[in-house]
């Protein structure tokens, strides 16, 4: 196969591992800077150019689109899809998972467990909003936040109200969620590839911060997940239409709760914690999906 990886930084661990895994299995792979691509949008022959040259001949594309360039990145990915390139994750699926509010509403509609979540525009009913999710302490999240940035814990009703009003005063969209005390500042990252959880790890906060993100100093530990946790992660990824996803779960007294779904999950933490070749499993998935298509192509 000839594989394109849409990514801005070729030196990131995840991107290097995907390149290594693809080449080890005999495939041609190229990392392409998403923002340096430009395109010709036309009905009969959509085209894409990079560095003054036509980009052609790719069988598959692995989108590693950062949250800050979602709009342009999805336009590029959609153009490649129009050209017949198979996406590891499709543009519509990534868009669904990146919209945190829509993602939660879709998960709730499917009966998948979530922390009780509140969302509002006006601030005159802030007291009722806080009580609606179970009262303080509550977690307040910026809809546009990533890697734990824009996530704060309000331990009292008064501090929660002040934070909500401050965020809304800056016209920031926020979610207000119940704090799952029994999770003990830990979550579980399930790496879903296809219809399977291929690796999982527990991310534990550093003791000073309730956020468990590795970027915030959390620790990654291997963990054996329950059948219910496995089923929840797979269902959540399937509902978003994602072939590869990092599904973050909280262990609660009422079962696993989905906290977030990441369409471009990092591989470093989970590979080092578990010793599992996740990058290789992603390439194997592409091989499986493209084998029937490639077998129908006429031989040169």
N, C-alpha and C positions, 0 to 999 in steps of 0.2 A: 504494500500500500504506500501511497504518498500522502503524508499527514501534515496538515498545517496546525500550528499552535498559535492562537491569537493571544499575545501576551506582551506587556510593555517591558518587563525586566527578565532577560534570558538567564540571569544568574540566580534567581530564586530557587530554593531547594526543589519545590514542586515541579517547576518547569524543567530543571536539569534532570530530574528523575524520570519524567515522562519521555524526554529525548533519549535518555539511556535505555529505558525499557523498550521503546520502539525500535531503536537501532539494534539492540540485542536480539530482537526477533526478526531482523532482516528488512525492516521498513525504512523508507526515506522520510525524514521529518525535518521541518523547518519552522523556526520561531519567527513570527511576523509581528512587528509592532503595530498594534491595532490602530493607533491614531495616525499612522503614516500611510494608511491605505486610503485610496479614493476610488470612486465608483461611477459608472455610467448606468443610470437607471432608465432602461428602455424596455418595451414590451417583448421584443423578439429575441434579443441577444444581450442579456445583462452581463456587464463586464466589470472587472475589478483590476486596479493597477497599483503597483507598489514600486517606488523608486524609478518611475519612468518605464516600467516593464509590465506586461500583461501577466496576471497570476492565473495560471491554468493547470490542469492535470491533477488536481488534488482529489483524492478519494474521500477523505474525511477531514473534519476540522474539530480541534479540541479548544473550546472557548475558555480562556482564563481572563475574563473581563472584570476588572476592578470596579467596585461600586461607584467610584467617582467618574467613570467614563461609560456608565451603563447605556446612556442614550445613543452615543455614537457607536459603541461596541455592538449593540444589538442591531443597528442599521447595517453594519459590516457583515455580521453573522447572517442576517436575513438575506443579504445580497448573495452570499455564498450558497445558502440554501436554494435560492432561485436558480443558481447555476448548476444545481444537482449535486453539491457536495454534502455528504452525510454529516450532520452535527452530532457530537457526543451528547450535548444538551441543546435542544432547539431554542430559538430566540423567544418564542411565546412562553415556553416553560420557564426560562430564566426570568423573563419579565414578571410572571406570576409570583415566583418565589422572592424576587427582589422587593415587591410591593408588600411590606410586612403586614399591613392591615388586611389587604385582600387575601393574602396567604392564610392568616388566622381565621378569616371568615370562611374560607373554603374548607379548612380543616375542621372548624366547628360544625359546618353544615354536613360534613361526612361522619360526624360523631367521634372524631379523634380527640383524645384528651388534651386539654390546654389549661394553663393557669387562667383563672377568672380575669378577664381583661376589660378595661373601660376605655372609651374614646369619646371625646367631646370637642366642640369648637368653642362654645361660650364658657366663661369662667364663673358665671353667677351660681352655677349648680355644683361647684367643686366639692363642697362638703358632702353632697349626696353621691357624687361620683366616687369619692374615696370609700364611703360606706358601702356602695354597691359592689365593690370588689373585695369586701371583707374587712375594711378598716386598716389602719396602720399596724405594722409597717407595710409599705407598698413599694414596688419597684416602678420607677418612672423611666421610660425609654423614648429617646428620639427616634422617629420613624426612619430617619436617614443615617442613623449611627451604625458603625461596624466595629468588629473586634473589641467590643466592650466599651467603646467610646460613646458617650451620650447615654449611659445607663447609670442611674443613681438609686440608692436605697434611702427612702425617707422613713425614719424610724418612728416618728410621731405624726399625729394628724396635722398639727400646726406646721411642721416642716414640709409635709407633703403638699399642703395647700399653698405654701409660699413658693415651692419649686414649680408646681403646676402653673401658678399665676405668672411666675417669672418667665418660664418657657413660652407660654402663650403670649406674654407681652412682647416677645421677640418674634411672634408669628411662627413659632416652631410647632410642628405637629408631633404629638406625643401619645404614647400608650401608657395607661396606668394598670399595673398588674398586681395580683396578690403575691405576697412573698411566701415561698414554700419553705418554711422553717426546717422541716424534716430533711430537706435536701442537703443541709449543712454545707452550703457554699460550694457544692459540687454539681457537675452535670456529666452526662454521658454523650460523647460524640460517636455516632454510628455512621460508618462509611458504607453507603449503599452503592453497589454497582449492579446494574440490571435489577434483578428481583431478589438480590441477596445482600445481607450485611456481611461484607468481607472482612471487616476489622472494626474493633470498638475500643474505646479508651475512656477512662474517667479523668475529668479535669477538675482538680481540687484547688480552690482558692488558697492564697498564700497566708491566710490567717488574719491579715490586716484589711483585706478587700473581699467583699462577698462575691465579686465577679470571678469566674473560674477561667476566663480566656487565657490562653498561653501568652498572648501579647501583653496581658496585664500581670504577668508573673505567676500564673497558675502552673500547677505541676501535672504532668500526664502520666497516668498509670494504666497498665493493661487491666481489663475487667471482663468477666464472663457475664453476658447479659441474659436476661430471662426470655423465654419464648414470647411473652407478651410485649416486651421491649423490642424484640426483633420484628415482630409483626407490625407494631406501631410505626417503626422507622420505615419499613418497606412500604406500608400503606401511604404514609405521608409523602414519600418521594414519588410514588406512583400517581398520587392525586395531583401533584405539581407537573407531572409529565417528565420528570427528570430521570435520565438513565444513570447519572452519577450525582450523588448528593451527600453532604454531611448533615445528618439530622441530629439536632441537639435535644436531649431528653433530660427531664428532671424526675427523680424518684420521689413520688409522693405517697401519702397514705391511701390515695384513691387510684393508684396505678401510675404508669408512665405518662408524663405530660410533655408535649412537644413545645419547646421554647423557640426554636428557630430552624430554618432549613437553608443551607448554603449550597448554591449551585456551582461554586468553584472552591471546594474545600481544600485547605492546605494538607499536604501529605507528610510533612516532616514530623509533626508530633505523633501522629498515629503510626507511621512506619517505625519510628525509633522506639515507641512505647511497646509495640507488639511484635516487631521483627517481621511483619508481613509485607510482602512486595505488592503494595496497593497499586503502584504505577503499572506494574506488569499485568495485574488483573484488569485494569482499565484498557490497556492495549489488547488484551485477549478478548474483551467484550467487543471492541471495534472489529476485530478479526471475525468474530462469530456473526456480527450483524452484516458485514460486508461480503462475506464468503459467497452467499447465493448470488449477489449482484455481480461480483467479479467473475464468477464461473459462467455467467451468461454473456460476458463481453467477448466479442470475436477475437481470436488470437491474432497477434501482429504478424 
